[in-house]
């Protein structure tokens, strides 16, 4: 058992060393530098507008209302369960 665990450990260590050497060699060997990517021309569409913010606020309010309704329903079900099991 000890020999098997030791062998697996050695194989894992060697795999890690070889992987770091291969990855390190390919990235340091290439002379090309990563060029910064320009923002897409449609980036203006994501700029927050008053209508977009109002839409988000409306959506958040509706989600909040749904959560409150779900909590009320859950409490009512618990109360019914507690009274029926007593």
NORNORNOR-V380520 format. One record per backbone hydrogen bond with DSSP energy under -1.0 kcal/mol. CO is the residue of the C=O (numbers start at 0). NH is the residue of the N-H. If there is no record, write none. Layout:
co=CO nh=NH
co=CO nh=NH
This chain:
co=0 nh=4
co=1 nh=5
co=2 nh=6
co=3 nh=7
co=4 nh=8
co=5 nh=9
co=6 nh=10
co=7 nh=11
co=8 nh=12
co=9 nh=13
co=10 nh=14
co=11 nh=15
co=12 nh=16
co=13 nh=17
co=14 nh=18
co=15 nh=19
co=16 nh=20
co=17 nh=21
co=18 nh=22
co=19 nh=23
co=20 nh=24
co=21 nh=25
co=22 nh=26
co=23 nh=27
co=24 nh=28
co=39 nh=42
co=41 nh=44
co=42 nh=45
co=43 nh=46
co=48 nh=52
co=49 nh=53
co=50 nh=54
co=51 nh=55
co=52 nh=56
co=53 nh=57
co=54 nh=58
co=55 nh=59
co=56 nh=60
co=57 nh=61
co=58 nh=62
co=59 nh=63
co=60 nh=64
co=61 nh=65
co=62 nh=66
co=63 nh=67
co=64 nh=68
co=65 nh=69
co=66 nh=70
co=67 nh=71
co=68 nh=72
co=69 nh=73
co=70 nh=74
co=71 nh=75
co=72 nh=76
co=73 nh=77
co=74 nh=78
co=75 nh=79
co=76 nh=80
co=77 nh=81
co=78 nh=82
co=79 nh=83
co=80 nh=84
